[in-house]
Amino acid sequence: MRDRSFWLRELVAAGAGVLLYLAFPPIGLWLLAPVGLGLLYACLTLGRPGPKLGALTGFVFGLGFFLPLLPWIGVYVGALPWIALAVVCAGYLALFGAIATVTMRRRGPRWTFGSAGTGSERSGAAPLWFALCWTAVEWLRSSFPFGGFPWGAAAFSQTEGFFLPFARWFGVPGLSFILALTGAGVAAVVIALAGRRIAPAAVACALVPLALAGTALGTAPSPTGGKTLEVAAIQGNVPRLGLEFNEQRRAVLDNHFRETLKLAEDVDAGRRPRPQVVLWPENASDISPLDNPDAAREIRAAVSATGVPIVFGTLLVGDDDRPTNSVLVWGVEPGGLGAPAPSARYDKHIVQPFGEYLPWRSFFSMFSSYADMAGNFRAGTGRSVLPVQTNDGRVLLGVSTCWEVAFDRSPRRAVREGAQLLFVPTNNATFGKTHMTYQQLAMSQVRAVETDRAVAVAATSGVSALIAPDGRVLTNSEIFTPAILQAALPLRTGETLAVRLGVWPQVIALLATLAGFLSALARPTRFYTLPDRKTRGQA
């Protein structure tokens, strides 16, 4: 039988995972992110667990985190896909636990003074290795397999608070690193104090991120003055919830058309200023206006009613009979009427596995009858910005459609191509009244800070929002209700340090982790395992 401390370790690890989950919206107790990570550090520290026990502890932490984070996966398709995805994601944290346990034990200066007694002596840089391993494994989960699954990156829990400005410097991976370093550093200090020791390195790991956070908060963003764009985002809503969204295509288009006419009526009556651009969400017109004259007439009528361009999501079928998830710009003719055809097009670059396409279709079809409902979408190519001609000149709109906003490269590429404003068209109707849409909105808030760009989120059924470059939500809708959101959003140019650095923070974290891990393997290290009742006390 296992020692009692074994069960205590795993119980604390599971609770730490739940704490990290509670940091994410809609609950949003953001400070619990470093607390949860600090408890995980303690679980991988006290008692000197070996890599096998470290892997188990990381896996239990992962289940405590991902199981409550991802139930929206199975809201209409059953529990199996939800639990399977949570277990796979927890597997990455098992890998983290094994790697971190080994790497944190590498020999080096301990930098501790005083009496020992916790049985957890290690190099004083252990919190740093913990944070590097966390960042490296988080990158691996965000990249492999099938393009990766970035959902649940620790950084996306920080929609407010003093850690969020770090995103402007080092992006999402850097923000995750700082959260892990702070949590581990504070935990290391507590452990050292419990053993009546002084640990300068641990104190540094705890205090340096907090000092940098104060510096980041004091770093002035781009000036608030300057050019703005009056943006209206339309949330037309869907007739009913469920996976049969595509069967409601005409009704969804009509809903967005009607809300746009209400906007035009408000403008004509003087109840709101005239927008310079109107944004419709992903799938707002899944009846292709390039193939269906009725859809084209309705969209053109909406443009004519408002007198401004409309940017909207649609599905277009290519010569290979494979659809693309596309965004079109339908502009205005000199007389104020809608143009006869769209002026620009963006095809979603990062298509979603198990939704927009099904990898290994014959294999996964054995596990769920819903697998055959996955599409066969073709990934787009070309630029990530759309030129929109407004009454005040041309604006470059960077597009990250739905799933894409989770990936670092999508908004980064748009900004590098000159995007002055980011647009996230999304359709969350197939996930019901779950937390999914709030978790995705948090990603847009972090991306706003990371890129120093305002972000407009237009969703078919919510939550839609207009976000300032500092991550504040200026206005937002409720879910499954029609809404018109409007605000003057700043147009920005230039690149933040995070955009300029690109993938380098992740590359550095990965190389450092590999170096530390291989160095630890090359040197003899003594691990302790938890004894069972027969051998308790002999280790």
Number of C-alpha atoms within 10 A of each C-alpha: 8 12 14 12 12 19 11 12 21 20 17 20 30 23 20 28 28 23 24 28 27 22 23 27 22 16 13 20 19 26 21 21 28 26 23 29 28 25 25 29 30 21 27 28 25 15 19 22 24 21 23 17 23 26 25 20 27 31 28 26 31 26 24 24 26 24 20 16 23 22 20 20 20 15 18 14 17 14 13 13 18 20 18 12 18 22 18 16 23 24 20 19 27 25 21 25 33 24 26 31 31 25 26 25 28 23 17 12 11 16 15 19 12 12 12 15 13 17 12 20 19 18 20 25 23 28 30 23 28 29 27 29 30 29 29 24 23 26 20 18 21 20 14 11 10 13 15 16 22 22 20 23 20 27 27 27 28 28 28 18 12 17 23 27 28 29 28 26 19 25 31 29 25 22 26 27 29 30 29 32 31 28 29 30 32 23 26 28 22 17 22 25 16 13 17 16 19 18 21 17 22 30 20 21 27 24 16 16 20 17 11 16 19 15 14 19 15 10 11 8 15 15 8 11 8 9 11 17 18 15 19 25 29 32 33 29 26 24 16 14 17 15 16 11 18 14 10 13 18 14 18 25 24 18 21 27 22 16 19 29 18 15 27 23 15 14 15 14 10 10 11 13 17 20 23 21 24 27 26 30 31 25 25 34 26 23 21 18 21 14 11 10 12 12 19 20 14 16 26 23 18 26 28 22 19 26 25 25 30 27 28 25 29 24 23 20 16 10 6 7 11 14 19 22 24 23 29 21 23 27 27 25 15 9 9 15 19 25 19 14 16 20 16 15 20 23 26 26 21 22 23 21 18 20 15 19 19 21 14 9 13 11 10 15 14 10 11 12 10 15 19 15 14 16 16 18 22 21 18 16 11 10 15 26 27 24 15 22 19 17 13 10 7 11 19 20 24 29 30 31 28 26 20 21 26 25 21 19 15 20 29 27 19 23 28 17 15 19 27 24 28 29 27 27 29 28 26 21 24 18 20 19 16 17 18 19 25 18 22 22 25 24 23 30 29 33 30 25 29 30 33 29 32 28 30 30 31 34 32 31 31 28 24 30 28 27 27 22 26 23 26 17 19 14 14 19 21 13 22 22 15 19 25 21 22 23 19 18 21 20 22 22 15 16 18 22 15 24 24 17 15 16 16 13 18 24 14 14 23 20 13 16 24 17 13 23 21 15 14 19 14 10 11 10 13 10 14 16 15 19 17 14 11 10 10 11 9 7 9
